[in-house]
Amino acid sequence: MTDIPVKYIVDEHNKKVAVQMDIETFKKIEEALENYGLSELMKQSLDEESLSLKEAKSFYDSLEKSE
């Protein structure tokens, strides 16, 4: 695993309560978590039945449209 440079924020008992890191590292972690979540949702949808184009259009047309 890659070393992530962090600074720990501690309370009056020297207990670690938070972590501080540079924004670029945070963005990379955030993107990795989002990608993982998306891939898990995609895996779950593999078991679901797919709609034909006609069925999908019909379903879309049935949705309530916001103005």
TIBA-274428 format. One record per residue (C-alpha): x, y, z; residue in one letter. Coordinates in nm, 3 decimals, always signed. Example, Ala and Ser with C-alpha at 12.3 -4.5 7.8 and 13.67 -1.06 7.14 Angstrom:
TIBA-274428
+---------+---------+---------+------+
|      c1 |      c2 |      c3 | rest |
+---------+---------+---------+------+
|  +1.230 |  -0.450 |  +0.780 |    A |
|  +1.367 |  -0.106 |  +0.714 |    S |
+---------+---------+---------+------+
//
This chain:
TIBA-274428
+---------+---------+---------+------+
|      c1 |      c2 |      c3 | rest |
+---------+---------+---------+------+
|  +0.000 |  +0.000 |  +0.000 |    M |
|  +0.114 |  +0.352 |  -0.073 |    T |
|  +0.226 |  +0.562 |  +0.221 |    D |
|  -0.018 |  +0.847 |  +0.269 |    I |
|  +0.141 |  +1.148 |  +0.435 |    P |
|  -0.092 |  +1.255 |  +0.717 |    V |
|  -0.088 |  +1.468 |  +1.028 |    K |
|  -0.282 |  +1.349 |  +1.330 |    Y |
|  -0.489 |  +1.583 |  +1.541 |    I |
|  -0.497 |  +1.480 |  +1.906 |    V |
|  -0.708 |  +1.577 |  +2.206 |    D |
|  -0.585 |  +1.686 |  +2.549 |    E |
|  -0.517 |  +1.319 |  +2.637 |    H |
|  -0.302 |  +1.275 |  +2.326 |    N |
|  -0.572 |  +1.050 |  +2.174 |    K |
|  -0.592 |  +1.070 |  +1.793 |    K |
|  -0.925 |  +1.228 |  +1.696 |    V |
|  -0.874 |  +1.336 |  +1.334 |    A |
|  -0.642 |  +1.317 |  +1.037 |    V |
|  -0.522 |  +1.597 |  +0.815 |    Q |
|  -0.397 |  +1.529 |  +0.461 |    M |
|  -0.332 |  +1.725 |  +0.145 |    D |
|  -0.628 |  +1.782 |  -0.085 |    I |
|  -0.484 |  +1.584 |  -0.378 |    E |
|  -0.450 |  +1.272 |  -0.163 |    T |
|  -0.804 |  +1.321 |  -0.033 |    F |
|  -0.939 |  +1.356 |  -0.389 |    K |
|  -0.767 |  +1.032 |  -0.493 |    K |
|  -0.915 |  +0.846 |  -0.195 |    I |
|  -1.257 |  +0.995 |  -0.262 |    E |
|  -1.243 |  +0.893 |  -0.629 |    E |
|  -1.132 |  +0.540 |  -0.539 |    A |
|  -1.424 |  +0.503 |  -0.297 |    L |
|  -1.673 |  +0.636 |  -0.553 |    E |
|  -1.539 |  +0.401 |  -0.819 |    N |
|  -1.562 |  +0.106 |  -0.580 |    Y |
|  -1.921 |  +0.194 |  -0.491 |    G |
|  -2.015 |  +0.227 |  -0.857 |    L |
|  -1.855 |  -0.106 |  -0.944 |    S |
|  -2.049 |  -0.275 |  -0.662 |    E |
|  -2.377 |  -0.129 |  -0.793 |    L |
|  -2.289 |  -0.244 |  -1.143 |    M |
|  -2.222 |  -0.597 |  -1.016 |    K |
|  -2.560 |  -0.604 |  -0.842 |    Q |
|  -2.738 |  -0.492 |  -1.158 |    S |
|  -2.596 |  -0.784 |  -1.357 |    L |
|  -2.853 |  -1.007 |  -1.189 |    D |
|  -3.142 |  -0.782 |  -1.288 |    E |
|  -3.348 |  -0.828 |  -1.600 |    E |
|  -3.267 |  -0.583 |  -1.879 |    S |
|  -3.529 |  -0.386 |  -2.068 |    L |
|  -3.551 |  -0.378 |  -2.444 |    S |
|  -3.519 |  -0.037 |  -2.607 |    L |
|  -3.896 |  -0.023 |  -2.658 |    K |
|  -3.961 |  -0.118 |  -2.294 |    E |
|  -3.707 |  +0.138 |  -2.171 |    A |
|  -3.865 |  +0.416 |  -2.377 |    K |
|  -4.209 |  +0.319 |  -2.252 |    S |
|  -4.087 |  +0.322 |  -1.892 |    F |
|  -3.916 |  +0.658 |  -1.944 |    Y |
|  -4.234 |  +0.806 |  -2.094 |    D |
|  -4.432 |  +0.685 |  -1.792 |    S |
|  -4.213 |  +0.872 |  -1.545 |    L |
|  -4.352 |  +1.190 |  -1.395 |    E |
|  -4.177 |  +1.487 |  -1.551 |    K |
|  -4.071 |  +1.781 |  -1.334 |    S |
|  -4.122 |  +2.130 |  -1.467 |    E |
+---------+---------+---------+------+
//
